[in-house]
């Protein structure tokens, strides 16, 4: 009898606790996630947010929900206007260009396209209509072409963040303006300034404030009441707090049932910032590392915890994804000759050990994802155990009798299917073949090492000659020199192959770690990846990831 699927529990930032997820409409989910302000290339903080919500999107679909996922683009904003003026480019053209660059990055990271990707400039009427409704309801006022939200007229202000109005000192989170009734009042509409894009409105020409766009567009696509609203923790205040105020002021029935926020990103345990020179765009990372290595790295920490980016950590994830796809490639190669026969022979059964492994992976996968999307345990425990089982089964094949071989092949077919299902929901199942992804990973390793494959093959020949000449110190040095550059040499029978690895510090030749040991003939030499340490970063070193 199949185990009952565990109920999905998610942490709700509004109630500060995990809650069982229950959609408003059975079988359907409405989800809005705040998108990027498109004035520059996206950084790894953006990757962290959108990979996290991509897993949520995929998991909800896996559970059978029909999901309407909305992720906006802020394509008119002070930052966009300022950058466009600096480079002498039309602000709309600049924003459109970086919207497309963002989509390219998301495709590289295998983030599924949302159902809708609205842009502010295409929704001016909805924004103006909502502002007019807020004014009509007595929660906003116009001054010289600007429109401000009146926080004094919304008693529930601060419900999400827990902040009090007196905490909102002018000049810190909100602009200083003596025309405001309360220094904490925030702009819904900004009067036009020379050289800025503008739209006509009942209050004069201008453009929207930042917060109103998400209230208007979420209501347009999902109505005033929907299931999930997400973003980075830095958006809790002021952005999401202001969204709640605006939406409820426009419609008293407005409600989001679950507020979900992802943690921040640091670099080498320091706050990420351009001034410190430790600010990384997605492109800077994927120039040297495969996008799936970056995705794996991000999933290796729980989405609500801070994640510390460092070269050593991304190296570990790069090795981990190579191990995953190499294991699956070895599996495909090993079972190809007997796969059809194992499927049609009625006497062939999946082995009890394999069935236990399949069941354990499936159950762990469902239990951990149902527990507020706990991806690290899946990657570092259940999946690794399944891959080890695959490797050991592949190595046993040549030693077995025919009927045993057929049972092992059938077992591997079923286990690979379960592994692929797990990888698919995590967004780690490549669209290319295993062989193609492995080659891409090797190409990235060569680039990091500053070597060509021809140079590595020459080094392998030199090492083989040194071993024939019993020059073991020299052969050790060749191998350790390559290992220091992230290239591992592996002896498989009489053949030596190479694969990427975490760069290894040089050790003195002749130590146990460096002494030559030929591989066991006929066995796969596919070691598991290095264990990824979990990073705990103090709150004061966490980095905002959405600007």
KAWO-V270007 format. One line per field, one symbol per residue. psi: psi as a letter, one per 40 degrees, with the letter a starting at -180 (. if undefined). burial: # if it has 16 or more other C-alpha atoms within 10 Angstrom, else .. Layout:
BEGIN
psi->???
burial->???
END
This chain:
BEGIN
psi->hiihhihhhihhddefihihhhidhheihhhhhhaihgeiiiieddddddddddddddddddeeihhhhhhihhehidddddddddefihddddddddddddddddddefhihidigiideefdddddddddddddeeeiihhfeihihhddegdehedddeiideeghieceiihheeidhdeiihdhhiiiheiiiiiieeiiaiiiddddddddddddeiehidhhiaideedheddddddddddddhdehhhdhhhhiiihihfeihhiddeefhhiddddedeihddddddddeeiideiihhhiddddddddddddddddddddddddeddedddddeheehihidddddddddddddddddddgffgdddddecddddddddddddddddeeiiddddddddddddddddddddddddefehidiidddddddddddddddefiiddddddddddddddddefgdddddddddddddefhhhhhhbeihiiiiihhhihihieiddehhhiihheihggiiiihhihhhhideeihhee.
burial->.......#######....#.###....##################################...#.###########.###.##......##.###.##.##..##.#####.#...####..#.###.######...####...######..#..##.#....#..#...........#.###########....##..#.#################.##.############################..##############.####.....######.##.######################...################.###.##..##..##....####..#..#######################..###.######.###.#......#############.############....#..##..######..#......#..##..##.##....#####################...#.######.....#....###..#...####.##..#....#...#######
END
